[in-house]
Amino acid sequence: MRALFLLYYLIVQITIIYGFNQYLGCFIDHIDNHDLEIFIGNYKHLTSKQCIFACQKQNYQYAAIQHGSECRCGQKYGKYGQVSDDQCHYSCITSEKCGGDNRSSVYSVINSIGLSKSVGYQGCFDNVTLGIEMGVVNSIEKCISHCATNYNYAGIMNGNACRCGNHLNQPAVNSILCNIPCDRSLNDMIINCCGGLHVLSIYNVQNYR
């Protein structure tokens, strides 16, 4: 049973990266005027999936990685032109194309949909932000339904752990840390992010009531 679950999870991860989020190619970048303008951060152990999720959460259409560690987002790309893939010679820890020197590996991103717009996605927060533990759930929708009756916020971490609370008493952390997909989500496709290791994807559920 565990082997089947691991196989299913692997298939899902491949689908997320290569099915829904398409690699678009290697593109020229200029350090004084970047092709994709929004800087997310530099990370020692970056994957394309993490950068894609970070851009998705902020409603950007494209994600770009340079030097194997720098994640950027934007609504358009390619103003300096495309080059051959061998110029994006850096690899992420997962061996994906992750840019080069003044070269970006660009990926298309699924636009943020569904709950992130309808109930108010607040961002990625430390797990101590919400203190009421509601147990294991299999979707963001289920966590919100647990919290909506008595609380203002619903948060989910580690892909399935639901928490509720009335106040956001901690500042948001970098959204790239919330990179774990849900067990199940809208339309039975794992495309929503359900927090990260010890960090919560938090939603305002007041409009959900």
Backbone hydrogen bonds, N-H to C=O, Kabsch-Sander energy under -0.5 kcal/mol:
donor,donor_aa,acceptor,acceptor_aa,energy
5,F,1,M,-2.2
6,L,2,R,-2.5
7,L,3,A,-2.1
8,Y,4,L,-2.5
9,Y,5,F,-2.7
10,L,6,L,-2.2
11,I,7,L,-2.3
12,V,8,Y,-2.2
13,Q,9,Y,-2.3
14,I,10,L,-2.2
15,T,11,I,-2.3
16,I,12,V,-2.6
17,I,13,Q,-2.1
18,Y,14,I,-3.0
19,G,14,I,-0.6
19,G,15,T,-1.9
20,F,15,T,-2.1
21,N,16,I,-1.0
22,Q,20,F,-0.6
24,L,106,V,-3.2
25,G,106,V,-1.0
26,C,83,V,-0.6
27,F,104,S,-2.6
28,I,81,G,-2.3
29,D,102,N,-2.3
33,N,30,H,-1.1
37,E,35,D,-0.6
38,I,73,C,-2.1
39,F,37,E,-0.7
40,I,38,I,-0.5
40,I,71,C,-2.6
41,G,71,C,-1.3
43,Y,69,S,-2.5
46,L,43,Y,-0.7
51,C,47,T,-1.8
52,I,48,S,-2.8
53,F,49,K,-2.7
54,A,50,Q,-2.2
55,C,51,C,-2.2
56,Q,52,I,-2.6
57,K,53,F,-2.5
58,Q,54,A,-0.7
59,N,56,Q,-1.9
60,Y,55,C,-2.6
61,Q,74,G,-0.5
62,Y,74,G,-2.2
63,A,107,Y,-2.7
64,A,72,R,-2.7
65,I,105,S,-1.8
66,Q,70,E,-1.9
67,H,100,G,-0.8
68,G,98,C,-2.6
69,S,66,Q,-2.2
70,E,66,Q,-2.7
71,C,41,G,-2.6
71,C,69,S,-0.5
72,R,64,A,-2.6
73,C,38,I,-2.5
74,G,62,Y,-1.7
81,G,78,G,-1.0
83,V,26,C,-2.6
87,Q,84,S,-1.9
88,C,85,D,-1.6
89,H,87,Q,-1.1
90,Y,99,G,-2.9
92,C,96,E,-1.8
93,I,46,L,-1.3
95,S,92,C,-2.1
98,C,90,Y,-2.6
100,G,103,R,-2.4
102,N,100,G,-0.8
103,R,100,G,-0.9
104,S,27,F,-3.1
105,S,65,I,-2.4
106,V,25,G,-2.5
106,V,104,S,-0.7
107,Y,63,A,-3.2
108,S,22,Q,-2.9
109,V,61,Q,-2.5
116,S,113,I,-1.4
117,K,114,G,-1.7
118,S,114,G,-2.2
119,V,115,L,-2.3
121,Y,116,S,-1.8
122,Q,202,I,-3.2
123,G,202,I,-1.0
124,C,173,V,-0.5
125,F,200,L,-2.6
126,D,171,P,-0.5
127,N,198,H,-1.8
129,T,126,D,-2.0
130,L,127,N,-0.6
132,I,164,C,-2.2
133,E,131,G,-0.8
134,M,162,C,-2.9
135,G,162,C,-0.6
137,V,160,N,-3.1
143,C,139,S,-1.5
144,I,140,I,-2.6
145,S,141,E,-2.2
146,H,142,K,-1.7
147,C,143,C,-1.8
148,A,144,I,-2.5
150,N,147,C,-0.6
151,Y,147,C,-2.4
152,N,165,G,-0.8
153,Y,165,G,-2.6
154,A,203,Y,-2.5
155,G,163,R,-3.1
156,I,201,S,-1.7
157,M,161,A,-2.3
158,N,196,G,-1.6
159,G,194,C,-2.5
160,N,157,M,-1.6
161,A,157,M,-2.8
162,C,135,G,-2.8
162,C,160,N,-0.6
163,R,155,G,-3.1
164,C,132,I,-2.5
165,G,153,Y,-1.5
169,N,129,T,-0.6
169,N,167,H,-1.0
173,V,124,C,-3.2
177,L,174,N,-2.0
178,C,175,S,-1.2
179,N,177,L,-1.4
180,I,195,G,-2.9
182,C,192,N,-1.8
183,D,159,G,-1.0
184,R,138,N,-1.2
188,D,185,S,-1.9
189,M,186,L,-2.0
191,I,189,M,-1.7
194,C,180,I,-3.7
196,G,199,V,-2.4
198,H,196,G,-0.9
199,V,196,G,-1.0
200,L,125,F,-3.6
201,S,156,I,-2.4
202,I,123,G,-2.4
202,I,200,L,-0.7
203,Y,154,A,-3.3
204,N,120,G,-2.7
205,V,152,N,-2.4
205,V,203,Y,-0.6
206,Q,152,N,-0.6
208,Y,205,V,-1.2
209,R,205,V,-0.7
209,R,206,Q,-0.7
